[in-house]
Structures are given as structure tokens and as C-alpha cells.
């Protein structure tokens, strides 16, 4: 059997799906969740490691509901600024720049989910593992676990086996041969980091914290809890105090804990109590003045990123001081905004890359229509509201541009491309609509520029037809029409299963519901009730939704070309907001970036 990257992803996709595991845990009253850490410890041992072996990667552990991935990316970007430059071949040892005793040389970053490639989850120095390295470390863990399973079965079959007796009495001592998808990748990442000599690693928790498999880390240098909200109710509970309890489970004695300003009082109370119970010092990072007033130009868009960046600088400072770096401000001073950010911190905050989060992509080709893609995940009420505020700010800035406004004959077209397969999708759609109605100028709702019949193959299943005349009445001015068009699609890139990348195999959704477009039909109906003036469509896959959006833009462009005083250079772009599931975000980026890569190779 080939043991390349494709084979590794195919093998990974055979593991029990996260959707099934979550269903099992919910049915068990969360009892199975409590086995997560004992099982993870056993899998580490089967792979050749004790949890204490991961102390040498100097982990930073990050949990939270919103912003934990962005915060992790900020921390990693800051730490990589402290990697000593490579020594030139002509340098003598005395000429080499001096470095602190434990200057980081390899900074790991483990996050989820991935957008285009599974290997994005496991990064070193802000670059994903290569396909070859991913395959090597994947199959090393795979083989270690298979060998351990064979040995366990042999021992269990042996007569008078004391090990078999102990295993049968303790279910945690004999977990399945291999962990499920996310746990396997976590195990693989930790083992790879230890074997590759990673000396600083930022580890993002998956779900919760207390029982999350990443909590196998025994001695992090620092921990962080980002903004909290309601999510994963079946696993974590339905209140903020419940969720805060789980998220604070990553707190460890001897490791500074940091959280953001603005947590709900009931959540903050639990964080403080958990910190006190564990003997942990907890700092609240206020928005740093250099970030707040714009002296630092964050590499990630969105006003809320100021909070994530401010948590990141406090955590990074604590970590670097523990590694022996001199000249790093005290975490307390940074948390209160009383110390200036060192220059490497500023560079890290400004150079950070985190695709698919408040991401703007411009696409403008003659004959294809001018499009601006506004891309951001929004899988909780808090995150979808933050996405809405960000989009509203971008649109307001765009429409204040005098050059864009001087020849405007009609309000521009705006399109929503949305999906959320595993949560209360209609509630998220309603929250987005509510935020945008309060923040965005009303859009034109005439659907006369929809794609023609020649492009109708990109729209499938269900069309909610707007009421005749609903677009031209005076109600257009009441801000109840943030979008002229909306399209709902499952997260799969294409309906042709043989053409879909293996990295996009869905592991956390009900396959039958996806095939029936159940969620998407419900969303189209829900949006029609919110705004009957918008044209609502259901597409069978993301490539169809993207093609349909381009058709809307092309029709809009052709209609505008005939208007007096409007030339091609003054043509206004059509705005497309892509939000909801991060898996949807990844599928859209796969299409946009895949096309760009294809053109670059021609």
C-alpha cells in the first residue's frame, strides 16, 4: 500500500466520525466524555510517550468559544519573531548573534478545523507540515497503535494473564485500538512536535477543555480562555457557567491563565473560582492601547480581533519570560496596557496570517462580473453577530467612498452564501439578519439581474420566488433588505463524490440530512419569512453556489454597462458574504484558491 499523503487522509477518514462520537456522548449523559483523558494517556503510551514527555515542547493551551483560533495564530506569529536568524556560512561562532538560553527555533501551532487541507492543522513556524512529513508522522502513530493492539490482544488471550484481568476491570485501560478523527490528529501532532524538536507549541482545544483530548498536556507554560458563548450544549451544558467550567479545565498549577476583557459576569465568576481552586493566577487582558488606537495594524480584520490580540500578547510575554528572554514586559503590565509592545510583538501582530477569518478576496474579470468575497466563519450566535458587525463596517466604508458613490444609479447587489449543518442554523441566520438590518444600508432587492436560464444548472432543488413588486416599494428604505440574493448550500465542494478532495470528507454531520438538503431547504424558508424581497436559492454543492453568485454579478454588470455615464472602470462590485460553518469557508477557499493556482500553473 502506498504511504503518501493521500493514503494517510484515506486512512484518517476511516476512523469513527466525530458526529457519531458526539451522538454517543450525548446519549450517555456525557459519561463517555470523562474517559477522554484516561484514554488519551493510554494512546500516548502506545505511541511511545508519557504526557510528561510533551513538557519539552513548552505548550501553550488555548480554549474558548470565539476567537481561540485567531488568538492562537497571533501567539504563534509573535513567537516566531523571536526565532534567531540562521547563521551565514561565513560567520564564525563568535560572529553569530547571541540568543537567550531557550530561544524558540521551532514553533508549533495546532488548530482545528482545517480549511483546505488536513495538514493545515499541524504547523511549524506558521507553515503546515509538508505532505511527506504529514504522511511519515501519521503512519508512525498508526503503526505504533496497531502493534500495541496486537500485543494487547495477544496478552488478553494468554491464560492467567494479569494484564488481561486488569484491563477488563478498567475500561479506561483498554480504549479502542485507535482514537477518533480529532483525537487521532491531536495525538499525531503532539508526537510529531516532540520528535521534530518543536520547542514552543500553541495548542488550541477542540471542544470544551476539562475533558478535551488536548488536556493531556500536564505542564503548559501558560493558558488562555477567549470569549465565551453558548456552543456544544450537548457536551458542555446550556449555560455560560457550565461552559466556563469546562473551558477553565485547561488551567494548570504553575501556569498563568489569561482571559479577555468583557466576559459575562456569571462566566467570569466561574473562571475566577476555577483559577482559585487550582491555585492559578488569572489575568484579564484589556485591549492594549497600541492595538486599540490603531498604532498596531493588526493582520486580521475585525474590531473584535483587538481583544484576541491583547490576550495573545500577555500569553506570549509569559511564555517568553519562562524561556529566559530578557527585556519582555511583565504580563501584568501588558494586561493593563501600561507597557509598550516590543517591536517583535508588533511585527507578529501585523504579519499574522489566518485565512478565512474576516478575509476579503477581490475577483474582477471582464465577462465574469466584479465580485468581492467577504469570508468569515460564524458557528455560534456570538460569532455570527461579530461577523455581521464586521461585514456591516466593511460595507459602510465601501459605500462612503466618494469614487464608488458618484456614479451610482441603484443600490448595489449583495449576496449571502451560508450554511451551518450541525447547529441551529435558522437561529444563526436570524441573528445575522437582525445585526445587518440594524447596521447596513438597505440593498437593492430587484432580482432582475439573476442568472439567466443558461446558468440555471448552478441553482438546484428549491427556489423561493420573491413576491412580485416586493422590491420596488418604499419599504426598501427600512433596512430590512441587507441582501438582494441568498443561497444556501451544504459544505461539500461538489456533488461529484469522485471529484471532491479527500480532505473535505464530512465527519461531523448527518450524511442523510446533507444529501436531502434538509437544512438548506429550512434555511431558504426561514429567510423568505425574514425578507420576502430577497431571492433565496438552494444549491446542491458549494461550486454550484459560487457559480450562481458569479452569474448574479455578471448579469448586474451587463445591466450597468447600458446605463449612461457608467463605464467598465467605474463598475461597482457585487459583495458576497460567506459565513456560517468554517467547513463552508474552506470549501469556498478551495474553489477560489484552486482556480488561482490552476491559472498560475498554465
C-alpha positions as CSV (number, residue, x, y, z in Angstrom):
1,X,0.0,0.0,0.0
2,X,1.2,3.5,-0.8
3,X,2.0,5.5,2.3
4,X,1.8,9.0,0.9
5,X,-0.4,11.9,1.9
6,X,-3.4,10.7,0.0
7,X,-3.2,7.3,1.7
8,X,-2.9,9.0,5.1
9,X,-6.0,11.0,4.6
10,X,-7.9,8.0,3.3
11,X,-6.9,6.1,6.4
12,X,-7.8,9.0,8.7
13,X,-11.3,9.2,7.1
14,X,-11.9,5.6,8.1
15,X,-11.9,6.5,11.8
16,X,-15.2,6.8,13.6
17,X,-16.7,10.2,12.8
18,X,-16.9,13.0,15.3
19,X,-20.6,13.2,14.6
20,X,-21.1,9.6,15.8
21,X,-18.9,10.1,18.9
22,X,-20.8,13.3,19.9
23,X,-24.1,11.4,19.5
24,X,-22.8,8.6,21.7
25,X,-21.6,11.0,24.4
26,X,-24.9,12.9,24.4
27,X,-26.9,9.7,24.7
28,X,-24.6,8.6,27.6
29,X,-25.3,11.7,29.6
30,X,-21.7,12.9,28.8
31,X,-20.3,9.9,30.8
32,X,-18.1,8.8,27.8
33,X,-16.6,12.3,27.8
34,X,-15.0,11.6,31.2
35,X,-13.0,8.8,29.7
36,X,-11.3,11.1,27.2
37,X,-8.2,11.9,29.2
38,X,-7.5,8.4,30.6
39,X,-7.9,7.0,27.1
40,X,-5.7,9.7,25.6
41,X,-3.0,8.9,28.1
42,X,-3.1,5.3,27.1
43,X,-2.9,6.1,23.4
44,X,0.1,8.3,24.1
45,X,1.8,5.4,25.9
46,X,1.0,3.1,23.0
47,X,2.7,5.7,20.7
48,X,5.7,5.7,22.9
49,X,5.1,8.8,25.0
50,X,4.1,9.7,28.5
51,X,2.2,13.0,28.9
52,X,5.2,14.5,30.7
53,X,7.2,14.0,27.5
54,X,5.3,16.8,26.0
55,X,6.6,19.2,28.6
56,X,9.6,19.7,26.4
57,X,7.5,21.3,23.6
58,X,6.7,24.1,26.1
59,X,3.0,24.1,25.2
60,X,0.6,27.0,25.4
61,X,-3.0,25.8,25.8
62,X,-5.9,27.9,24.4
63,X,-9.6,27.3,24.9
64,X,-12.7,29.5,24.4
65,X,-15.9,29.7,22.3
66,X,-14.9,32.5,19.9
67,X,-11.5,33.7,18.8
68,X,-9.4,30.8,20.1
69,X,-8.0,30.1,16.7
70,X,-7.2,33.7,15.9
71,X,-5.7,34.1,19.3
72,X,-3.5,31.0,18.8
73,X,-2.4,32.4,15.4
74,X,-1.5,35.7,17.0
75,X,0.6,33.9,19.7
76,X,2.4,31.8,17.1
77,X,3.1,34.8,14.9
78,X,4.6,36.7,17.9
79,X,6.8,33.7,19.0
80,X,8.2,33.2,15.5
81,X,9.6,36.7,15.6
82,X,12.0,35.5,18.3
83,X,13.5,32.7,16.3
84,X,17.2,33.6,15.8
85,X,18.1,34.3,12.2
86,X,20.1,31.5,10.5
87,X,23.8,31.8,10.7
88,X,25.5,32.7,7.5
89,X,28.0,30.2,6.2
90,X,30.8,32.7,6.5
91,X,30.1,33.5,10.2
92,X,32.4,32.3,12.8
93,X,30.9,31.2,16.1
94,X,31.9,34.5,17.7
95,X,30.1,36.4,15.0
96,X,26.8,34.6,15.5
97,X,24.0,36.6,17.1
98,X,23.6,35.7,20.8
99,X,20.3,34.1,21.8
100,X,18.6,33.5,25.1
101,X,19.2,30.1,26.6
102,X,15.9,28.7,25.2
103,X,15.2,30.9,22.2
104,X,12.4,29.1,20.2
105,X,13.7,27.6,17.0
106,X,10.5,25.6,16.0
107,X,7.1,27.0,17.0
108,X,4.2,24.6,16.6
109,X,0.6,25.6,16.0
110,X,-2.2,23.1,16.3
111,X,-5.7,24.3,15.4
112,X,-9.0,23.0,14.0
113,X,-10.8,22.7,11.8
114,X,-8.8,22.9,8.6
115,X,-10.0,24.9,5.7
116,X,-8.4,23.3,2.5
117,X,-6.0,20.6,3.7
118,X,-5.9,18.5,6.9
119,X,-2.2,19.2,7.3
120,X,-3.1,22.9,7.9
121,X,-4.0,21.8,11.4
122,X,-0.4,20.9,12.3
123,X,2.0,23.8,11.6
124,X,5.6,24.6,12.4
125,X,6.8,28.2,12.1
126,X,3.5,29.2,10.6
127,X,3.7,26.7,7.8
128,X,1.7,23.4,7.5
129,X,3.6,20.1,7.6
130,X,4.6,19.1,4.1
131,X,2.6,16.2,2.6
132,X,5.6,13.9,3.1
133,X,6.1,14.9,6.7
134,X,2.4,14.5,7.4
135,X,2.4,11.0,5.9
136,X,5.5,10.0,7.8
137,X,4.2,11.0,11.2
138,X,0.7,9.8,10.5
139,X,1.8,6.3,9.7
140,X,4.3,6.1,12.5
141,X,1.5,6.7,15.0
142,X,-0.8,4.4,13.1
143,X,1.8,1.5,13.2
144,X,2.5,2.1,16.8
145,X,-1.2,1.8,17.7
146,X,-1.7,-1.3,15.6
147,X,1.3,-3.0,17.1
148,X,0.0,-2.2,20.6
149,X,-3.4,-3.5,19.7
150,X,-1.9,-6.8,18.5
151,X,0.1,-7.1,21.7
152,X,-2.9,-6.3,23.9
153,X,-5.0,-9.0,22.1
154,X,-2.2,-11.5,22.5
155,X,-1.8,-10.7,26.2
156,X,-5.6,-10.9,26.7
157,X,-5.7,-14.4,25.1
158,X,-2.9,-15.7,27.3
159,X,-4.1,-17.9,30.2
160,X,-3.8,-16.4,33.7
161,X,-2.9,-13.0,32.2
162,X,-2.8,-10.4,34.9
163,X,-2.8,-7.7,32.3
164,X,-6.0,-9.0,30.8
165,X,-7.6,-9.1,34.1
166,X,-6.7,-5.6,34.9
167,X,-7.8,-4.4,31.5
168,X,-11.2,-6.0,31.8
169,X,-11.8,-4.3,35.2
170,X,-10.9,-0.9,34.0
171,X,-12.4,0.2,30.7
172,X,-10.1,3.2,30.5
173,X,-7.1,0.9,30.5
174,X,-8.3,-0.7,27.2
175,X,-9.6,2.0,24.9
176,X,-10.2,1.2,21.2
177,X,-7.2,0.5,19.1
178,X,-7.3,3.9,17.6
179,X,-8.9,7.2,18.6
180,X,-11.5,9.0,16.5
181,X,-10.6,11.7,14.0
182,X,-9.8,14.7,16.1
183,X,-8.2,12.8,18.9
184,X,-6.0,10.9,16.4
185,X,-4.8,14.2,14.9
186,X,-4.1,15.6,18.4
187,X,-2.1,12.5,19.3
188,X,-0.2,12.7,16.0
189,X,0.5,16.4,16.4
190,X,1.9,16.1,19.9
191,X,4.1,13.1,18.8
192,X,5.3,14.9,15.7
193,X,6.2,18.0,17.7
194,X,8.1,16.0,20.2
195,X,10.0,14.1,17.6
196,X,10.7,17.1,15.4
197,X,12.2,19.2,18.2
198,X,9.5,21.8,18.5
199,X,10.4,23.9,21.5
200,X,7.2,26.1,21.7
201,X,3.8,24.9,20.7
202,X,0.4,26.7,20.7
203,X,-2.3,24.1,21.2
204,X,-5.9,25.0,20.5
205,X,-8.5,22.9,22.4
206,X,-11.2,21.2,20.4
207,X,-14.5,21.1,22.5
208,X,-14.5,22.5,26.0
209,X,-11.3,21.9,27.9
210,X,-11.7,19.8,31.0
211,X,-12.3,16.6,29.1
212,X,-10.9,17.7,25.7
213,X,-8.2,15.4,24.5
214,X,-5.7,18.2,24.3
215,X,-5.9,18.4,28.1
216,X,-3.5,15.6,28.2
217,X,-0.9,18.4,28.5
218,X,0.4,18.3,32.0
219,X,2.6,21.5,32.2
220,X,1.7,24.3,29.8
221,X,3.7,27.5,30.2
222,X,0.5,29.5,30.0
223,X,-3.2,29.0,29.3
224,X,-5.8,31.3,27.8
225,X,-9.6,31.4,27.6
226,X,-11.0,33.6,24.9
227,X,-14.5,35.0,24.6
228,X,-17.2,32.6,25.9
229,X,-20.6,31.9,24.5
230,X,-23.2,29.1,24.1
231,X,-22.0,26.2,22.0
232,X,-21.8,22.4,22.1
233,X,-24.7,22.3,24.6
234,X,-25.0,18.6,24.5
235,X,-21.4,18.2,25.7
236,X,-20.8,21.3,27.8
237,X,-24.2,22.3,29.2
238,X,-26.6,25.0,28.2
239,X,-25.4,27.9,30.4
240,X,-22.4,30.2,30.4
241,X,-21.3,29.0,33.9
242,X,-21.4,25.4,32.6
243,X,-19.3,26.2,29.6
244,X,-16.9,28.4,31.6
245,X,-16.3,25.5,34.0
246,X,-15.3,23.2,31.0
247,X,-13.2,25.9,29.3
248,X,-11.3,26.6,32.6
249,X,-10.4,22.9,32.8
250,X,-7.2,23.7,31.0
251,X,-5.9,25.8,33.9
252,X,-2.8,24.2,35.5
253,X,-1.0,25.0,38.7
254,X,2.2,26.9,37.9
255,X,0.9,28.3,34.6
256,X,-0.5,31.8,34.2
257,X,-4.1,31.9,32.9
258,X,-5.3,34.8,30.8
259,X,-8.8,35.7,29.6
260,X,-10.2,38.6,27.7
261,X,-12.0,41.7,29.0
262,X,-15.8,41.7,28.6
263,X,-16.7,38.2,29.7
264,X,-20.2,37.9,31.1
265,X,-20.2,38.3,34.9
266,X,-21.5,34.8,35.5
267,X,-18.8,33.3,33.3
268,X,-16.1,35.4,34.9
269,X,-17.1,34.3,38.3
270,X,-16.7,30.7,37.3
271,X,-13.3,31.3,35.7
272,X,-12.1,33.1,38.9
273,X,-13.4,30.3,41.1
274,X,-11.8,27.6,39.0
275,X,-8.5,29.5,39.0
276,X,-8.6,29.8,42.8
277,X,-9.4,26.1,43.2
278,X,-6.4,25.2,41.1
279,X,-4.1,27.7,42.6
280,X,-3.7,29.6,39.3
281,X,-3.1,33.3,38.8
282,X,-5.7,34.7,36.4
283,X,-5.2,37.9,34.4
284,X,-7.8,39.8,32.4
285,X,-6.2,41.3,29.3
286,X,-7.7,44.7,28.5
287,X,-7.5,45.9,24.9
288,X,-3.9,47.2,24.6
289,X,-3.9,50.9,23.8
290,X,-1.4,50.4,20.9
291,X,-3.9,48.0,19.4
292,X,-7.0,50.0,20.3
293,X,-5.8,53.3,18.8
294,X,-4.5,51.8,15.6
295,X,-0.8,52.2,16.1
296,X,-0.6,48.5,15.5
297,X,-2.2,47.5,12.3
298,X,-3.5,44.0,13.0
299,X,-3.0,41.5,10.3
300,X,-6.6,40.2,10.9
301,X,-9.6,42.3,10.1
302,X,-12.5,42.9,12.5
303,X,-12.7,45.1,15.6
304,X,-13.1,42.1,17.9
305,X,-9.6,40.9,16.9
306,X,-8.3,43.7,19.2
307,X,-9.4,41.5,22.1
308,X,-7.8,38.4,20.7
309,X,-4.5,40.2,20.0
310,X,-4.5,41.7,23.5
311,X,-4.8,38.2,25.1
312,X,-2.1,36.9,22.8
313,X,0.5,39.5,23.8
314,X,0.0,38.7,27.5
315,X,0.3,34.9,26.9
316,X,3.3,35.4,24.6
317,X,5.1,37.6,27.2
318,X,4.6,35.0,29.9
319,X,5.9,32.2,27.7
320,X,9.0,34.1,26.5
321,X,9.9,35.1,30.0
322,X,9.6,31.5,31.1
323,X,12.0,30.6,28.3
324,X,14.5,33.1,29.7
325,X,14.1,36.1,27.4
326,X,15.2,39.4,28.8
327,X,13.5,42.7,28.0
328,X,10.0,41.3,27.8
329,X,7.4,43.4,29.7
330,X,5.7,41.8,32.6
331,X,2.4,40.1,31.7
332,X,0.6,42.2,34.3
333,X,1.8,45.4,32.7
334,X,0.7,44.3,29.3
335,X,-2.7,43.2,30.6
336,X,-3.3,46.6,32.0
337,X,-1.9,48.4,28.9
338,X,0.8,50.0,31.0
339,X,3.8,48.7,29.0
340,X,4.6,49.3,25.3
341,X,4.6,46.4,23.0
342,X,8.1,45.3,22.0
343,X,8.9,45.6,18.3
344,X,8.8,41.8,17.7
345,X,5.3,41.7,19.2
346,X,4.2,44.5,16.8
347,X,5.6,42.6,13.8
348,X,3.9,39.4,14.9
349,X,0.5,41.1,15.3
350,X,0.8,42.8,11.9
351,X,2.2,39.9,9.9
352,X,-0.2,37.2,11.2
353,X,-2.0,35.2,8.5
354,X,-5.2,33.4,9.3
355,X,-7.2,32.7,6.1
356,X,-11.0,32.5,6.1
357,X,-11.4,34.8,9.1
358,X,-12.6,38.3,8.2
359,X,-11.0,37.6,4.9
360,X,-11.6,39.8,1.8
361,X,-10.9,38.4,-1.7
362,X,-11.4,40.5,-4.8
363,X,-12.4,38.9,-8.1
364,X,-12.8,41.2,-11.1
365,X,-12.7,39.9,-14.6
366,X,-14.4,41.2,-17.7
367,X,-17.2,38.9,-18.7
368,X,-17.4,37.3,-15.3
369,X,-18.6,40.2,-13.2
370,X,-16.9,42.1,-10.4
371,X,-17.1,40.3,-7.0
372,X,-15.7,41.0,-3.6
373,X,-15.9,37.9,-1.3
374,X,-16.2,38.7,2.4
375,X,-15.4,35.4,4.2
376,X,-15.7,34.6,7.9
377,X,-16.9,31.7,9.9
378,X,-19.8,32.2,12.3
379,X,-20.9,29.0,14.1
380,X,-22.3,30.5,17.3
381,X,-24.6,33.4,18.0
382,X,-21.7,35.5,19.3
383,X,-19.5,34.7,16.3
384,X,-22.3,35.3,13.7
385,X,-23.1,38.6,15.3
386,X,-19.4,39.6,15.2
387,X,-19.3,38.6,11.6
388,X,-22.3,40.7,10.8
389,X,-20.8,43.7,12.5
390,X,-17.6,43.3,10.6
391,X,-19.4,43.0,7.3
392,X,-21.5,46.0,8.1
393,X,-18.4,48.0,8.8
394,X,-16.8,46.9,5.5
395,X,-19.9,47.8,3.5
396,X,-20.3,51.2,5.3
397,X,-16.6,52.0,4.5
398,X,-17.1,50.9,0.9
399,X,-20.3,53.0,0.4
400,X,-18.7,56.1,1.9
401,X,-16.1,56.0,-0.9
402,X,-16.9,59.1,-3.0
403,X,-15.5,57.5,-6.1
404,X,-17.7,54.4,-5.7
405,X,-20.8,56.5,-5.0
406,X,-20.6,59.3,-7.5
407,X,-22.0,57.3,-10.5
408,X,-24.3,55.0,-8.5
409,X,-27.7,54.7,-10.2
410,X,-29.0,52.0,-7.9
411,X,-28.0,50.4,-4.6
412,X,-25.5,47.6,-5.2
413,X,-26.2,43.8,-5.2
414,X,-25.3,41.9,-2.1
415,X,-25.3,38.1,-1.8
416,X,-25.3,35.9,1.3
417,X,-23.7,32.4,0.9
418,X,-24.5,30.5,4.1
419,X,-24.5,27.1,5.7
420,X,-24.4,25.6,9.2
421,X,-25.0,21.9,9.2
422,X,-24.8,20.8,12.8
423,X,-26.2,23.7,14.9
424,X,-29.5,25.7,15.0
425,X,-29.0,27.1,11.5
426,X,-32.2,29.2,11.3
427,X,-31.4,30.9,14.7
428,X,-27.9,31.9,13.3
429,X,-29.5,33.2,10.1
430,X,-32.0,35.3,12.1
431,X,-29.2,36.7,14.3
432,X,-27.2,37.7,11.2
433,X,-30.3,39.3,9.6
434,X,-31.0,41.2,12.8
435,X,-27.5,42.6,13.1
436,X,-27.3,43.6,9.5
437,X,-30.7,45.3,9.5
438,X,-29.5,47.5,12.3
439,X,-26.2,48.2,10.7
440,X,-26.2,48.1,6.9
441,X,-27.8,50.5,4.5
442,X,-30.7,48.8,2.6
443,X,-29.6,47.0,-0.6
444,X,-31.5,46.9,-3.9
445,X,-33.8,44.0,-3.9
446,X,-34.7,43.8,-7.6
447,X,-33.9,40.4,-8.8
448,X,-34.0,41.3,-12.5
449,X,-30.3,40.6,-12.7
450,X,-30.4,37.0,-11.6
451,X,-28.5,34.5,-13.8
452,X,-30.3,33.7,-17.0
453,X,-31.7,30.3,-17.8
454,X,-28.3,29.3,-19.3
455,X,-26.8,29.3,-15.8
456,X,-29.7,27.8,-14.0
457,X,-27.9,24.5,-13.6
458,X,-26.0,26.1,-10.8
459,X,-29.1,26.5,-8.7
460,X,-30.9,23.4,-7.7
461,X,-33.6,21.8,-5.5
462,X,-35.5,24.8,-4.2
463,X,-36.1,28.4,-5.3
464,X,-38.1,30.8,-3.1
465,X,-39.6,33.2,-5.6
466,X,-39.9,36.7,-4.4
467,X,-43.3,38.3,-4.4
468,X,-43.9,40.4,-7.5
469,X,-43.4,44.1,-6.7
470,X,-41.9,43.5,-3.3
471,X,-38.7,45.1,-4.4
472,X,-39.7,48.5,-5.5
473,X,-41.9,49.8,-2.7
474,X,-41.0,52.3,-0.1
475,X,-40.2,49.6,2.4
476,X,-36.8,49.2,0.7
477,X,-35.6,52.1,2.9
478,X,-36.3,50.4,6.2
479,X,-33.1,48.4,6.3
480,X,-34.9,45.1,6.2
481,X,-33.1,44.1,3.0
482,X,-29.4,43.6,3.8
483,X,-29.1,41.2,0.8
484,X,-30.7,41.0,-2.7
485,X,-29.8,37.3,-3.1
486,X,-29.2,34.5,-0.6
487,X,-28.0,31.0,-1.4
488,X,-27.8,28.0,1.0
489,X,-25.6,25.0,0.3
490,X,-24.1,22.1,2.1
491,X,-20.4,22.2,2.8
492,X,-19.4,19.7,0.1
493,X,-17.3,21.3,-2.7
494,X,-19.1,19.3,-5.4
495,X,-21.9,16.8,-5.8
496,X,-19.5,14.5,-7.7
497,X,-18.1,12.5,-4.9
498,X,-15.2,11.2,-7.0
499,X,-14.1,14.8,-7.6
500,X,-14.2,16.0,-4.0
501,X,-10.9,16.3,-2.2
502,X,-10.5,13.6,0.5
503,X,-9.6,16.5,2.9
504,X,-13.2,17.6,2.7
505,X,-14.9,14.3,3.7
506,X,-17.5,15.4,6.3
507,X,-17.1,13.8,9.7
508,X,-19.4,15.8,11.8
509,X,-22.8,16.0,10.0
510,X,-25.6,13.6,9.3
511,X,-24.9,12.3,5.8
512,X,-28.6,11.7,5.1
513,X,-29.6,15.2,6.0
514,X,-26.8,16.6,3.7
515,X,-28.0,14.5,0.8
516,X,-31.6,15.6,1.3
517,X,-30.6,19.3,1.6
518,X,-32.8,19.3,4.7
519,X,-31.0,22.1,6.5
520,X,-30.7,24.2,3.3
521,X,-34.4,24.0,2.5
522,X,-35.3,25.0,6.0
523,X,-32.9,28.0,5.8
524,X,-34.4,29.1,2.5
525,X,-37.9,29.1,4.1
526,X,-36.7,30.9,7.2
527,X,-35.0,33.6,5.1
528,X,-38.1,34.1,3.0
529,X,-40.1,34.8,6.1
530,X,-37.5,37.3,7.3
531,X,-37.1,39.0,3.9
532,X,-39.5,38.0,1.1
533,X,-37.8,40.6,-1.1
534,X,-34.6,38.7,-1.4
535,X,-34.2,35.9,-3.9
536,X,-33.5,32.7,-1.9
537,X,-31.9,29.7,-3.5
538,X,-30.7,26.2,-2.5
539,X,-27.7,24.8,-4.2
540,X,-26.6,21.2,-4.1
541,X,-22.9,22.0,-3.5
542,X,-20.5,24.9,-3.0
543,X,-19.3,25.0,-6.6
544,X,-22.9,25.5,-7.7
545,X,-23.4,28.3,-5.2
546,X,-20.2,30.1,-6.3
547,X,-21.2,29.8,-10.0
548,X,-24.6,31.2,-9.2
549,X,-23.2,34.2,-7.4
550,X,-20.9,34.9,-10.3
551,X,-23.9,34.7,-12.6
552,X,-25.7,37.3,-10.5
553,X,-22.6,39.6,-10.7
554,X,-22.3,39.1,-14.5
555,X,-26.0,39.9,-15.0
556,X,-25.6,43.0,-12.8
557,X,-22.5,44.1,-14.8
558,X,-24.3,43.7,-18.1
559,X,-27.3,45.7,-16.8
560,X,-25.0,48.5,-15.6
561,X,-23.0,48.7,-18.8
562,X,-26.0,50.1,-20.5
563,X,-26.5,53.0,-18.1
564,X,-25.4,56.4,-19.1
565,X,-22.1,57.6,-17.6
566,X,-21.2,54.2,-16.3
567,X,-18.0,52.8,-17.8
568,X,-16.3,49.5,-17.1
569,X,-13.7,51.2,-14.9
570,X,-16.5,52.6,-12.7
571,X,-18.4,49.3,-12.4
572,X,-19.4,48.6,-8.8
573,X,-18.5,45.2,-7.3
574,X,-21.1,42.8,-6.0
575,X,-20.5,41.9,-2.4
576,X,-20.8,38.2,-1.3
577,X,-20.7,37.4,2.4
578,X,-19.7,33.8,3.0
579,X,-20.3,32.7,6.6
580,X,-21.6,30.1,8.9
581,X,-19.6,26.9,9.0
582,X,-15.8,27.0,8.7
583,X,-16.2,23.9,6.5
584,X,-18.2,26.1,4.1
585,X,-15.5,28.7,4.3
586,X,-12.9,26.1,3.5
587,X,-14.8,24.8,0.5
588,X,-15.2,28.3,-0.9
589,X,-11.5,29.0,-0.5
590,X,-10.7,25.6,-2.1
591,X,-12.6,26.8,-5.2
592,X,-11.2,30.3,-5.3
593,X,-7.6,29.4,-4.5
594,X,-7.7,26.2,-6.6
595,X,-8.7,28.3,-9.6
596,X,-5.9,30.8,-8.9
597,X,-3.4,28.0,-8.5
598,X,-4.6,26.5,-11.8
599,X,-4.1,29.7,-13.6
600,X,-0.7,30.2,-12.1
601,X,0.5,26.9,-13.5
602,X,-0.8,27.5,-17.0
